[in-house]
Amino acid sequence: MMGTTHAAAGVTLAAPLVALAPELAPVAALAGMAGGVFPDLDLLSGQHRRTLHFPVYYSAAAAATAAAALLAPAPATVAVAFFLVSAAVHCVADAAGGGLELRPWEATDDRGVYVHPAGRWVAPRRWIRYDGAPEDLLAAAVLSVPGLVLFDGWVRRLTVAGLVVSVVYVAVRKRLPGIEMRYLR
């Protein structure tokens, strides 16, 4: 999935706080966005979905920090909890997408996300066929609704920016491998 889809999912995870703890909702949403994007920084390492993708470890850390945030709700505890919950959801959701090949719509790669404790890759499910697929844009749009409707300020502005980036990315996605092969290799 696109990073923007993961960021929007982080905001959606924080949406209940608008009613439950409105003073903490913006920090939770921004931390959720950051946690949703963070695992994809491993694109820079050459080991995508392995270096910073820790579905098991993020999930365990998220459970512990969520408990801490419930016991001592404060901007810092809530931010850490939502960052880790969103990072965990990102890693699990990547298994629902496509593989790691240059042209993921060809579905030739069986690596969805690496599970470190098991020492193996989980195969991609391809429910969202590849990052930048039309269904990925639909997911990003649906997951952006809470950011657009329930929040204002930076959360809303970043949500709008994410949707714009999503539309542009989907429009050019299938051209990117050719550009990479021609200019970056």
SULBELPE-V661238 format. One record per residue. N is the residue number from 0. RES is the residue in three letters. PHI is phi in radians with two decimals (* if undefined). Layout:
N	RES	PHI
N	RES	PHI
This chain:
0	MET	*
1	MET	-1.21
2	GLY	-1.01
3	THR	-1.18
4	THR	-1.17
5	HIS	-1.12
6	ALA	-1.11
7	ALA	-1.11
8	ALA	-1.10
9	GLY	-1.07
10	VAL	-1.17
11	THR	-1.06
12	LEU	-1.08
13	ALA	-1.46
14	ALA	-0.94
15	PRO	-1.03
16	LEU	-1.20
17	VAL	-1.00
18	ALA	-1.59
19	LEU	-1.45
20	ALA	-2.66
21	PRO	-1.00
22	GLU	-1.22
23	LEU	-1.77
24	ALA	-1.04
25	PRO	-1.09
26	VAL	-1.17
27	ALA	-1.14
28	ALA	-1.15
29	LEU	-1.16
30	ALA	-1.17
31	GLY	-1.11
32	MET	-1.04
33	ALA	-1.09
34	GLY	-1.14
35	GLY	-1.20
36	VAL	-1.59
37	PHE	-0.86
38	PRO	-1.00
39	ASP	-1.32
40	LEU	-1.11
41	ASP	-1.26
42	LEU	-1.01
43	LEU	-1.32
44	SER	-1.57
45	GLY	1.44
46	GLN	-2.19
47	HIS	-1.04
48	ARG	1.11
49	ARG	-2.35
50	THR	-1.23
51	LEU	-2.04
52	HIS	-1.77
53	PHE	-2.28
54	PRO	-1.02
55	VAL	-1.34
56	TYR	-1.19
57	TYR	-1.08
58	SER	-1.10
59	ALA	-1.14
60	ALA	-1.14
61	ALA	-1.12
62	ALA	-1.09
63	ALA	-1.15
64	THR	-1.28
65	ALA	-1.14
66	ALA	-1.10
67	ALA	-1.09
68	ALA	-1.16
69	LEU	-1.21
70	LEU	-1.33
71	ALA	-2.40
72	PRO	-1.18
73	ALA	-2.67
74	PRO	-0.91
75	ALA	-1.17
76	THR	-1.17
77	VAL	-1.16
78	ALA	-1.07
79	VAL	-1.12
80	ALA	-1.08
81	PHE	-1.23
82	PHE	-1.04
83	LEU	-1.25
84	VAL	-1.07
85	SER	-1.15
86	ALA	-1.12
87	ALA	-1.14
88	VAL	-1.08
89	HIS	-0.97
90	CYS	-1.13
91	VAL	-1.18
92	ALA	-1.14
93	ASP	-1.05
94	ALA	-1.21
95	ALA	-1.40
96	GLY	-1.63
97	GLY	-1.58
98	GLY	-1.49
99	LEU	-1.75
100	GLU	-1.16
101	LEU	-1.05
102	ARG	-2.08
103	PRO	-1.11
104	TRP	-1.20
105	GLU	-1.42
106	ALA	0.93
107	THR	-1.85
108	ASP	-1.96
109	ASP	-1.81
110	ARG	-1.80
111	GLY	-1.62
112	VAL	-2.67
113	TYR	-1.52
114	VAL	-1.87
115	HIS	-1.05
116	PRO	-1.07
117	ALA	-1.50
118	GLY	1.16
119	ARG	-2.67
120	TRP	-1.54
121	VAL	-1.61
122	ALA	-1.19
123	PRO	-1.22
124	ARG	-1.53
125	ARG	1.08
126	TRP	-1.14
127	ILE	-1.89
128	ARG	-0.96
129	TYR	-2.89
130	ASP	-1.15
131	GLY	1.59
132	ALA	-1.25
133	PRO	-0.94
134	GLU	-1.20
135	ASP	-1.19
136	LEU	-1.11
137	LEU	-1.06
138	ALA	-1.07
139	ALA	-1.06
140	ALA	-1.13
141	VAL	-1.12
142	LEU	-1.22
143	SER	-1.43
144	VAL	-0.97
145	PRO	-1.04
146	GLY	-1.13
147	LEU	-1.46
148	VAL	-1.67
149	LEU	-1.63
150	PHE	-2.03
151	ASP	-2.30
152	GLY	1.06
153	TRP	-1.07
154	VAL	-1.07
155	ARG	-1.15
156	ARG	-1.08
157	LEU	-1.19
158	THR	-1.13
159	VAL	-1.07
160	ALA	-1.05
161	GLY	-1.08
162	LEU	-1.16
163	VAL	-1.10
164	VAL	-1.05
165	SER	-1.05
166	VAL	-1.09
167	VAL	-1.11
168	TYR	-1.06
169	VAL	-1.08
170	ALA	-1.14
171	VAL	-1.92
172	ARG	-0.91
173	LYS	-1.29
174	ARG	-1.53
175	LEU	-1.09
176	PRO	-1.05
177	GLY	-1.13
178	ILE	-1.14
179	GLU	-1.07
180	MET	-1.12
181	ARG	-1.40
182	TYR	-1.95
183	LEU	-1.89
184	ARG	-1.96
